[in-house]
Amino acid sequence: MNIAIMAHDNKKELMVQFCIAYCGIFAGHSICATATTGRLVAEATGLPITLYLSAAQGGSQQIKSRIAYNEIDLVLYFWDSSSTDDDKEVVAISRACDQHNIPFASNVATAEVLIQGLSRGDLGWRDIVNPKK
């Protein structure tokens, strides 16, 4: 499966720790990420990660485009809900996931449920929606 990971600045360390904890599950899948998050996770885990631009430079739009083309099967986007920054980016990714029936987690609790489900094969229906070549 194709998994996209993203994280706001003060959630990047949480994403790194999450990916370390579930490195064994992630290893069986293709991962893409915005630049800084992906670099940090790759350095900590050794996982191969396709890097896009930073979120501020258009990386979110790159991932959103892959969602629109049904090339992403799962999105983990750890965002800081207490931040005063504009949340348009999170809303846009969440909305795209809703429109294309892509599982989406915005916090570690939901991400854990989705990763455990992925490990059990609960997301196998995505292979029907998005057949691998």
C-alpha positions as CSV (number, residue, x, y, z in Angstrom):
1,M,0.0,0.0,0.0
2,N,1.0,3.6,-0.5
3,I,1.2,5.6,2.7
4,A,1.6,9.3,2.9
5,I,2.9,10.8,6.2
6,M,2.9,14.5,7.2
7,A,3.3,16.4,10.4
8,H,3.2,19.9,11.7
9,D,6.5,21.1,13.2
10,N,5.7,20.4,16.8
11,K,4.3,16.9,15.9
12,K,7.3,15.8,13.8
13,E,9.0,14.1,16.7
14,L,5.8,12.2,17.5
15,M,5.6,11.1,13.9
16,V,9.2,9.9,14.1
17,Q,8.5,7.9,17.3
18,F,5.4,6.5,15.8
19,C,7.2,5.3,12.7
20,I,10.0,3.8,14.8
21,A,7.4,1.9,16.8
22,Y,5.7,0.6,13.7
23,C,8.8,0.3,11.4
24,G,8.2,-3.4,10.8
25,I,4.7,-2.7,9.4
26,F,5.8,0.3,7.4
27,A,8.6,-1.7,5.8
28,G,6.2,-3.7,3.8
29,H,4.7,-0.6,2.1
30,S,5.6,2.4,0.0
31,I,5.9,5.6,2.0
32,C,5.9,9.2,0.7
33,A,6.1,12.3,2.8
34,T,6.7,16.0,2.8
35,A,10.4,16.9,2.9
36,T,11.3,17.5,6.5
37,T,9.0,14.9,8.0
38,G,10.1,12.3,5.5
39,R,13.8,13.1,6.0
40,L,13.5,12.8,9.8
41,V,11.6,9.5,9.6
42,A,14.0,8.1,7.0
43,E,17.0,9.0,9.2
44,A,15.5,7.5,12.3
45,T,14.1,4.3,10.7
46,G,16.2,3.6,7.6
47,L,12.9,3.2,5.7
48,P,13.0,4.3,2.0
49,I,10.7,7.3,1.7
50,T,9.8,9.2,-1.4
51,L,10.2,12.9,-0.5
52,Y,8.1,15.7,-1.9
53,L,8.5,19.4,-1.3
54,S,8.1,20.8,2.1
55,A,4.5,21.6,3.0
56,A,5.1,25.3,2.7
57,Q,6.6,24.9,-0.8
58,G,3.8,22.7,-2.2
59,G,4.4,19.3,-0.8
60,S,0.9,19.1,0.6
61,Q,-0.5,19.8,-2.9
62,Q,1.7,17.1,-4.4
63,I,0.3,14.6,-1.9
64,K,-3.2,15.9,-2.5
65,S,-2.7,15.3,-6.3
66,R,-1.7,11.7,-5.6
67,I,-4.8,11.3,-3.5
68,A,-7.0,12.7,-6.4
69,Y,-5.4,10.2,-8.7
70,N,-6.1,7.4,-6.2
71,E,-2.4,6.7,-5.8
72,I,-2.4,6.9,-2.0
73,D,-4.1,4.3,0.2
74,L,-3.6,5.8,3.7
75,V,-2.7,9.2,5.0
76,L,-1.2,9.9,8.5
77,Y,-1.1,13.7,9.1
78,F,-0.2,14.6,12.7
79,W,-1.4,18.2,13.1
80,D,-1.3,20.6,16.0
81,S,-5.0,21.4,16.7
82,S,-4.0,24.0,19.3
83,S,-1.9,25.9,16.8
84,T,-3.1,29.4,15.7
85,D,-1.8,28.7,12.2
86,D,-4.2,28.4,9.3
87,D,-5.6,24.9,9.0
88,K,-6.4,25.1,5.3
89,E,-3.8,22.5,4.5
90,V,-5.1,19.9,6.9
91,V,-8.7,20.6,5.8
92,A,-7.7,20.2,2.1
93,I,-6.0,16.8,2.7
94,S,-8.8,15.6,4.9
95,R,-11.4,16.6,2.4
96,A,-9.5,14.9,-0.5
97,C,-9.3,11.7,1.6
98,D,-13.0,11.9,2.3
99,Q,-13.9,12.4,-1.4
100,H,-11.7,9.5,-2.5
101,N,-12.4,7.1,0.5
102,I,-8.8,7.2,1.7
103,P,-8.3,6.3,5.4
104,F,-7.0,9.4,7.2
105,A,-5.5,9.9,10.7
106,S,-4.9,13.3,12.2
107,N,-3.6,12.0,15.6
108,V,-1.5,9.2,17.0
109,A,-4.5,7.3,18.4
110,T,-6.3,7.0,15.1
111,A,-3.0,6.3,13.3
112,E,-2.4,3.4,15.6
113,V,-5.8,1.9,14.9
114,L,-5.2,2.3,11.1
115,I,-1.7,0.8,11.2
116,Q,-2.9,-2.1,13.3
117,G,-5.7,-2.6,10.8
118,L,-3.2,-2.4,8.0
119,S,-1.1,-5.1,9.7
120,R,-4.2,-7.4,10.0
121,G,-5.2,-6.9,6.4
122,D,-8.3,-4.8,7.2
123,L,-7.4,-2.3,4.5
124,G,-7.2,-5.0,1.8
125,W,-10.3,-3.4,0.1
126,R,-7.9,-0.7,-1.0
127,D,-6.2,-3.2,-3.3
128,I,-9.6,-3.6,-5.1
129,V,-10.0,0.2,-5.4
130,N,-6.3,0.8,-6.2
131,P,-5.0,-2.4,-7.9
132,K,-1.2,-2.6,-8.0
133,K,0.4,-2.9,-11.4
